[in-house]
Amino acid sequence: MIKFFIFVILLLILIKIINKKNKLIEKLYNNKKIICIHGNYNHFKSSRLNLLNNKYNFVFKKLDKNNLDTCEKIILWEPFEKYPLPDYTKNKKKIINKDLKNISKKYLEKYNKDIFGYNLEINPLIYNKPFVEKNQGNILSGRETNKHNKEYIYHNKPIKKINNNKIYQKIINNKENDIIYDYRIMVFKREIYLLIKFSVDKQFWGRSGDSKNIKIYYKNNLLKEFNEKDIKNIKKFINFINLDYGEIDIIKDYDTKNIHIIDVNNTPHCSKDNFSHTKINEMNYINQIDKL
């Protein structure tokens, strides 16, 4: 009987401790800023932002009518054309990337031509040099809509028929000292936050980078890679397409020294060790999110 009472007392103490812990967790959780994600939430789960979910002072949640009032801001998530904003968000002031223009490859080529004065697009029916055939969307949306198609198809001679769902771009020399380099610019509040330069295993946005060759340049050091005119045009590009938050992929032609924006991503994705891999400071990154 005594043992039973001791057991009951211990159980009550344990329950009290658990309840106290849960209240503490709830308090901490409630003190965090909530950012709502509107769009493909499963897609968001493999994003750079989701690596920071519940860390520091932020919680990311899928947007719905019941949590709208608790959201500090809403981030529109790709493909936002498929996820129009619900009517109940019309009075919400902070909606990130609300005015973003069409960022499919065909449009990017037009923006490049208008802002930089040149682009990579060619006529594949007559072009006699190597070129690449690419899906209109970014890599993920390309997979979603063209599951049985290769993301990149390389050609060494003209083709017989144009696929209007594809974009055709000339191959450039983006090798520096026999290493292929790509650039990625991180954008917050329509401003350049930092530039990442890294090597890849193939031309036109290879999928694996060599961590030994990763270099980070914050906005005050961009001249180490790009000239003043290029930086000015990149900023103009960002503001023209209304990119509040996202990343821009750039390649450089080391023969002409021209740079080319080949992808705009309003849904930055990454591997699970991305912050340590690219040497990006998590705290600095989340502070930028806070300022959006």
C-alpha positions as CSV (number, residue, x, y, z in Angstrom):
1,M,0.0,0.0,0.0
2,I,2.8,2.4,0.9
3,K,4.5,1.6,-2.4
4,F,1.3,2.4,-4.2
5,F,1.1,5.8,-2.5
6,I,4.8,6.5,-3.3
7,F,4.1,5.6,-6.9
8,V,1.1,7.9,-7.1
9,I,3.0,10.8,-5.5
10,L,6.0,10.3,-7.9
11,L,3.6,10.2,-10.8
12,L,1.9,13.4,-9.8
13,I,5.3,15.1,-9.4
14,L,6.3,13.9,-12.9
15,I,3.0,15.2,-14.4
16,K,3.6,18.5,-12.7
17,I,7.1,18.7,-14.1
18,I,5.9,17.8,-17.6
19,N,3.1,20.4,-17.5
20,K,5.5,23.0,-16.3
21,K,7.9,22.1,-19.2
22,N,5.0,22.3,-21.7
23,K,3.9,25.7,-20.5
24,L,7.5,26.9,-20.8
25,I,7.8,25.6,-24.3
26,E,4.4,27.1,-25.2
27,K,5.5,30.4,-23.8
28,L,8.8,30.3,-25.8
29,Y,6.9,29.3,-28.9
30,N,4.3,32.0,-28.5
31,N,7.1,34.6,-28.2
32,K,8.5,33.6,-31.6
33,K,7.6,35.5,-34.7
34,I,5.4,33.6,-37.1
35,I,6.0,33.8,-40.8
36,C,3.4,32.2,-43.0
37,I,4.3,30.4,-46.3
38,H,1.7,30.5,-49.1
39,G,2.1,28.0,-51.9
40,N,3.7,24.6,-52.2
41,Y,4.5,23.9,-48.5
42,N,6.0,20.5,-49.2
43,H,8.4,22.2,-51.6
44,F,9.2,24.7,-48.8
45,K,10.2,21.9,-46.5
46,S,13.4,21.4,-48.5
47,S,14.2,25.1,-48.6
48,R,17.0,27.1,-47.0
49,L,14.5,28.9,-44.8
50,N,13.1,25.6,-43.4
51,L,16.5,24.8,-42.1
52,L,15.9,27.7,-39.7
53,N,12.4,26.7,-38.7
54,N,11.9,26.9,-34.9
55,K,15.5,28.2,-34.5
56,Y,16.3,31.6,-33.1
57,N,13.2,33.7,-33.0
58,F,11.1,32.4,-36.0
59,V,8.5,29.8,-36.8
60,F,7.4,29.1,-40.3
61,K,3.8,27.9,-40.9
62,K,1.6,27.1,-43.8
63,L,-0.8,30.0,-44.4
64,D,-4.4,29.4,-43.6
65,K,-7.3,31.6,-42.6
66,N,-7.0,30.6,-38.9
67,N,-3.4,31.7,-38.5
68,L,-3.5,34.9,-40.6
69,D,-3.7,37.2,-37.6
70,T,-0.7,35.7,-36.0
71,C,1.5,36.0,-39.1
72,E,4.0,38.8,-39.0
73,K,4.5,38.5,-42.8
74,I,3.6,36.2,-45.7
75,I,6.1,34.8,-48.1
76,L,4.8,33.7,-51.5
77,W,6.2,30.4,-52.4
78,E,6.8,29.0,-55.9
79,P,4.9,28.2,-58.1
80,F,2.8,31.1,-57.0
81,E,0.9,31.2,-60.3
82,K,-0.8,28.0,-59.1
83,Y,-1.5,29.5,-55.6
84,P,-3.2,32.9,-56.0
85,L,-3.5,34.8,-52.8
86,P,-6.8,34.1,-50.9
87,D,-9.2,37.0,-50.5
88,Y,-8.7,37.0,-46.8
89,T,-5.1,38.3,-47.2
90,K,-6.0,41.5,-49.1
91,N,-5.5,43.7,-46.1
92,K,-2.2,42.1,-45.1
93,K,0.6,44.6,-45.7
94,K,3.7,42.4,-45.5
95,I,3.5,40.0,-48.4
96,I,6.9,39.1,-49.7
97,N,7.4,38.8,-53.5
98,K,3.8,39.8,-54.1
99,D,4.7,41.8,-57.2
100,L,7.3,39.5,-58.6
101,K,7.3,39.4,-62.4
102,N,7.3,36.2,-64.5
103,I,10.7,34.5,-64.0
104,S,10.5,31.7,-66.6
105,K,13.5,31.4,-68.8
106,K,11.9,33.0,-71.8
107,Y,11.2,36.2,-69.8
108,L,14.6,36.2,-68.2
109,E,16.2,36.3,-71.7
110,K,14.1,39.3,-72.5
111,Y,15.0,41.1,-69.2
112,N,18.7,40.3,-69.9
113,K,18.4,41.9,-73.3
114,D,16.6,45.0,-72.1
115,I,18.9,45.6,-69.1
116,F,22.3,44.3,-70.1
117,G,21.9,44.8,-73.9
118,Y,22.6,41.1,-74.7
119,N,21.4,37.6,-73.8
120,L,22.1,33.9,-74.5
121,E,19.1,33.0,-76.6
122,I,19.7,31.7,-80.1
123,N,17.7,30.4,-83.1
124,P,18.3,26.6,-82.9
125,L,17.2,26.1,-86.5
126,I,20.3,27.9,-87.8
127,Y,22.8,28.2,-85.0
128,N,25.9,26.1,-85.9
129,K,27.8,26.2,-82.6
130,P,27.1,24.2,-79.4
131,F,24.0,25.2,-77.6
132,V,21.7,23.9,-74.8
133,E,18.0,23.2,-74.7
134,K,16.4,23.9,-71.3
135,N,13.0,23.8,-69.7
136,Q,11.3,27.1,-69.2
137,G,10.9,26.8,-65.4
138,N,13.5,26.3,-62.8
139,I,14.8,22.8,-62.0
140,L,12.0,21.7,-59.7
141,S,9.2,23.0,-61.8
142,G,10.8,21.6,-64.8
143,R,10.7,18.2,-63.2
144,E,7.1,18.6,-62.2
145,T,6.0,19.4,-65.7
146,N,8.4,17.4,-67.8
147,K,9.0,14.3,-65.7
148,H,10.3,12.3,-68.6
149,N,12.4,15.0,-70.2
150,K,16.0,15.8,-69.5
151,E,16.5,19.2,-67.8
152,Y,19.3,20.1,-70.2
153,I,19.8,18.7,-73.7
154,Y,23.0,19.6,-75.5
155,H,23.2,20.1,-79.3
156,N,26.2,20.5,-81.6
157,K,24.2,21.4,-84.7
158,P,20.9,23.0,-85.7
159,I,17.7,21.1,-84.9
160,K,14.7,20.6,-87.2
161,K,11.9,21.8,-85.0
162,I,11.5,24.2,-82.1
163,N,9.7,23.2,-78.9
164,N,7.9,26.3,-77.6
165,N,8.1,25.0,-74.1
166,K,11.8,25.1,-74.2
167,I,14.5,27.8,-74.3
168,Y,17.6,27.6,-76.5
169,Q,20.9,29.2,-75.3
170,K,24.4,29.3,-76.6
171,I,27.2,27.7,-74.7
172,I,29.8,30.2,-73.3
173,N,33.2,29.8,-71.8
174,N,32.5,30.0,-68.0
175,K,35.9,28.4,-67.1
176,E,38.5,30.2,-65.1
177,N,41.8,28.4,-65.0
178,D,40.1,25.3,-66.3
179,I,37.5,25.3,-63.5
180,I,33.8,26.0,-64.3
181,Y,32.4,28.6,-61.9
182,D,28.9,29.8,-61.2
183,Y,27.7,32.7,-59.1
184,R,24.7,33.0,-56.8
185,I,23.4,36.3,-55.4
186,M,21.3,36.4,-52.3
187,V,18.6,39.1,-52.3
188,F,16.8,40.7,-49.4
189,K,14.5,43.7,-49.7
190,R,15.5,44.1,-53.3
191,E,19.1,44.6,-52.3
192,I,22.2,42.4,-52.9
193,Y,23.1,40.7,-49.6
194,L,26.0,38.6,-50.7
195,L,27.6,36.8,-53.7
196,I,28.7,33.2,-53.6
197,K,31.2,32.0,-56.2
198,F,31.7,28.2,-56.5
199,S,32.8,25.6,-58.9
200,V,30.4,23.1,-60.5
201,D,30.8,19.9,-62.4
202,K,29.2,21.0,-65.6
203,Q,28.2,24.0,-67.6
204,F,24.9,25.8,-67.1
205,W,24.3,25.3,-63.5
206,G,25.7,22.0,-62.5
207,R,24.2,20.4,-59.5
208,S,27.2,19.8,-57.3
209,G,29.7,22.4,-56.1
210,D,33.2,21.9,-54.9
211,S,33.4,23.3,-51.3
212,K,37.1,24.0,-51.7
213,N,36.3,26.6,-54.2
214,I,33.5,28.4,-52.5
215,K,34.0,32.1,-51.9
216,I,31.7,34.5,-50.2
217,Y,31.6,38.3,-51.1
218,Y,29.3,40.6,-49.2
219,K,27.9,43.6,-51.0
220,N,30.9,45.9,-50.2
221,N,33.3,43.5,-51.9
222,L,31.4,42.7,-55.1
223,L,34.0,44.5,-57.2
224,K,36.3,41.6,-56.7
225,E,34.2,39.6,-59.2
226,F,32.0,42.1,-61.1
227,N,32.6,45.6,-62.5
228,E,30.6,48.6,-61.5
229,K,28.4,48.5,-64.6
230,D,27.5,44.9,-63.9
231,I,26.6,45.5,-60.3
232,K,24.5,48.5,-61.3
233,N,22.7,46.3,-63.9
234,I,22.1,43.5,-61.4
235,K,20.5,45.9,-59.0
236,K,18.4,47.3,-61.8
237,F,17.4,43.7,-62.8
238,I,16.4,42.9,-59.2
239,N,14.2,46.0,-58.9
240,F,12.7,45.6,-62.4
241,I,11.4,42.1,-61.6
242,N,10.4,43.1,-58.0
243,L,12.3,40.4,-56.2
244,D,11.9,41.1,-52.5
245,Y,13.6,37.8,-51.4
246,G,15.3,35.1,-53.4
247,E,18.5,34.2,-55.2
248,I,19.8,34.8,-58.7
249,D,22.1,32.5,-60.6
250,I,24.7,34.1,-62.8
251,I,27.4,32.8,-65.2
252,K,30.3,34.8,-66.6
253,D,31.7,34.5,-70.1
254,Y,35.5,34.7,-69.5
255,D,36.0,35.4,-73.2
256,T,33.8,38.5,-73.4
257,K,33.7,39.3,-69.7
258,N,29.9,39.5,-70.0
259,I,27.7,38.2,-67.2
260,H,24.4,36.4,-67.8
261,I,21.5,35.9,-65.3
262,I,20.3,32.4,-66.1
263,D,17.9,31.7,-63.2
264,V,15.9,33.6,-60.6
265,N,14.7,31.6,-57.6
266,N,12.2,32.9,-55.2
267,T,12.3,29.5,-53.4
268,P,16.0,29.1,-52.4
269,H,16.7,25.4,-51.9
270,C,19.7,23.7,-50.4
271,S,21.2,20.6,-48.8
272,K,20.7,19.9,-45.1
273,D,24.2,21.2,-44.4
274,N,24.0,24.2,-46.6
275,F,24.9,26.9,-44.1
276,S,28.0,25.2,-42.9
277,H,28.9,24.0,-46.4
278,T,28.7,27.5,-47.9
279,K,30.0,29.3,-44.8
280,I,26.9,31.5,-44.6
281,N,26.2,32.7,-41.1
282,E,22.8,31.5,-40.0
283,M,22.2,34.3,-37.6
284,N,23.1,37.0,-40.2
285,Y,20.7,35.2,-42.6
286,I,17.8,35.1,-40.2
287,N,18.4,38.8,-39.3
288,Q,17.9,39.6,-43.0
289,I,14.6,37.6,-43.0
290,D,13.5,39.7,-40.0
291,K,14.1,42.9,-42.0
292,L,11.9,41.8,-44.9
